[in-house]
Amino acid sequence: MSRAAIFNALGTAIAGSTSDAVEIITRQASSISSPTKASVPARSERLDILNAALAIGAAIHVDDFDDTHLDTVIHPSSVVLPAVLTLGETLRCSGDEALSAFALGAEVALRIGLAMTPSHYDVGWHITGTCGVMGAAVAAAMLLDLDAEGVQRSLGIAASQTVGTRAAFGTMTKALHPGQAAQNGVLSAMLAKRGFTAPSDVLDADGSFLAVLSEQHDSRMVIEDLGRTWHLNENTFKPYPCGIVCHPAIDAAIGLHEDLADNGSHPKSLAEVQKVIIRCHPLVMELTGMQQPEDGMQARFSTIHGVVTGLMDGTVGLPQYEDERVVEPSTRKLREHSILEINSNFTRDEADVEVMFRDGTSRRRHVAHARGSLADPLTIQDIYAKVDSLVSPVLPGRTEWIFEAIEGLSGATGLDTLLAATRPPADVGAHS
Amino acid sequence: MNGQIQDLTRSLIEFALRGEVPVSIQEHGAALLADANRRCAKGADASSVEIVVTVLKELGRQPDDGHAVNPVGRSDALTVNDAALVNGIALRSTFNGSGAVDIAFVPVAAAILSYEQEPFTREAVDAFCVGAEANQRILELTGETQQRRGWDAPSLVGTLGATLSIARLLALSAEETENATGIALTQGSGLLLAIHSMTGLLQAGRAAQNAVTACLMARDGFTGPTDSLDNRRGLVSTTAPEVDLSSLVDHLGTSWAMANETSAEA
């Protein structure tokens, strides 16, 4: 699972590396010139470790195309991988050390998240940043080879640097959250290594991290079956670049696109649509209920937009979330004719889309489990195709190199091959 | 309740960017800022500060010559946002775990001191006053609730005033300031549990640092939630959901809560 997660995350990082958010972060970092620098996938600049972690986390998450642990809604790779890549490169860690740090960091973030789910997310925290900082701190502490007391202090420091409320959804700041949490995790472990003091009982005490950040919590979840059950194994990979709760409805829309085109000798035109009804779980309205988004960032929180583009194009990927596409008149018009209808009996990965035409006919698709859910996970071939579609436009011909480099991490003396595979062509020889 | 309130964020930003600061408040603010400068210098040798500066250097945070500033009382060349971090740690270290409201200005002063140290320009004093006022007002409403819930309230929401101060000092537009406030407030953090350790000091420093970083990023086009105080998934709603913020901007500009702040004489 760690290798698949890293592969998927590097794909989304490379696609996100040219986003406005990452451009700004990189520009802001350019005033720092020091000998200690780390790589950012697909970018020629090398940044100080903290800014590199920030940029990588933002790049992984900016398109909302990264991995998701469905029970917690944490995107573990976006927070933990930046810590592993930046410290792994500068400390010259082995492939096995990097893989272990990634798995342990992600597992800690997920377990802390599970202990606070669902109340923590429900009140408004962006759980990827708030719990992710703890995972990033543990991953960094592993790579720094801290002892138990050092790891404990890393967690104590990290607990005071949680990042993110859901107010930021639909803005660049959502992508800042995992990057900043990764940065804070690295800083926490580095401070702990130097003896910086922190509460030692940050997960247990009165006023603990769990108690303060979640009115309802169960601390036993943090350590239950530790070392035997790996919640990271329940990580999933998105087929569409938007909020995960949009996905079952998008599946239905893509299916309907095919149905309408194959309607015997009378293919149905979307110009004849009177109404599109999207029946879905209540969380869809809560998280992605936007009717008329104005740009790609907002559109990622509009199930209606995902459904409409799925109906129109028969596919939903990054092009459907370009700003120009979001405000395109026919897309906007079809969104006007679309409504969300809550069905409390539906599961979170279930949806039903019905297209009603002016002639009184209709077509309907029901999806019991979304593609990419635990019940219908993406295969490694699906993930490869997804990563290839993300990597090829930015770094043509690199997908297989990256895949092989990740496969070869076990036993590798360093991350050089992997990092070289993610560098722009002109820089491949320069730093390897 | 917070979800019913509209335009608090905008009203506060309008005040912060354009509000007139009366002479009596300027004099009071200048005294507070000068006191913060002295305290910061006193705390500059604290072991927590030494560790943070060492780690920043290990992490390669050395700025180009043209972008280097010194934290108060130190000769280290740091970026302006790292200097705010160090100033915040040094300044908070002189307060020994004080309560919610009386150190509301710490992140504001730490951020200002990363741009200016004594003697202060009128612009810096005015910027300090509007940020300190914002923090004093919000903490009078939320501080007790947040402390009861286990938050280090002055650090948690202290980044608000620090952001407004730096936005005024850098002459950001209203739109940039809305974004900056959103970027900074979404990073609000800090546990009461930590305040008697070095991490408690770090919390104040991060509040100042996040404010400076947020302003620089917003000026460069980075976007954040523009309704951060009004948003029902914003920092105040998540950390003090029972608090009604509607009086936050009452008599703003005519009544000054920070006039009651007396730490300069403490």
Interface residues (C-beta under 8 A of the other chain):
Chain A: D20 A21 I24 I25 R27 Q28 S31 I32 S33 S34 P35 T36 K37 D48 I49 L50 V123 G124 W125 H126 G156 I157 A159 S160 Q161 T162 V163 G164 T165 R166 A167 A168 F169 G170 T171 M172 T173 L176 H177 Q180 V186 L187 M190 L191 R194 G195 F196 T197 A198 P199 V202 A205 G207 S208 F209 A211 V212 M297
Chain B: S48 I51 V52 T54 V55 E58 L59 G60 R61 Q62 P63 D64 G66 H67 T79 R149 G150 W151 D152 N179 G182 I183 L185 T186 Q187 S189 G190 L191 L192 L193 A194 S197 M198 T199 G200 L202 Q203 R206 T213 L216 M217 D220 G221 F222 T223 G224 P225 D227 S228 N231 R232 R233 G234 L235 S237 T238 P241
